[in-house]
Amino acid sequence: MWLAALAIRYRDIKFAMTFLIKLLIYSAPILYTASAIPANIRFWYALNPIVGVIEGFRSCLLGTPIEWQFILPGLLTAVLVFASGAIYFRRMERVFVDVI
């Protein structure tokens, strides 16, 4: 919702959207486990919401215990981004008519 509202107001955001989405996907632990990340930056890495999803699927498929240290920070980040994006989108709805 953040990016949708920003893309209507600022036309150049659509170019940054593809970069940001690719950055999130390439930083996700698909070919490696998140436990391979150094311990001192593991919390900051876990703020990526995709990390918790992939680690959850890996735990289910491999039968290993779920590592909540990767799931909870990503969940909190996703909820925060969604809630703030919804608020921003609702505020910008009045501007959409004038811009479009």
Secondary structure by P-SEA (a helix, b strand, c coil): caaaaaaaaccaaaaaaaaaaaaaaaacccccccccccccccccccccaaaaaaaaaaaaaacccccccccaaaaaaaaaaaaaaaaaaaaacccccccc
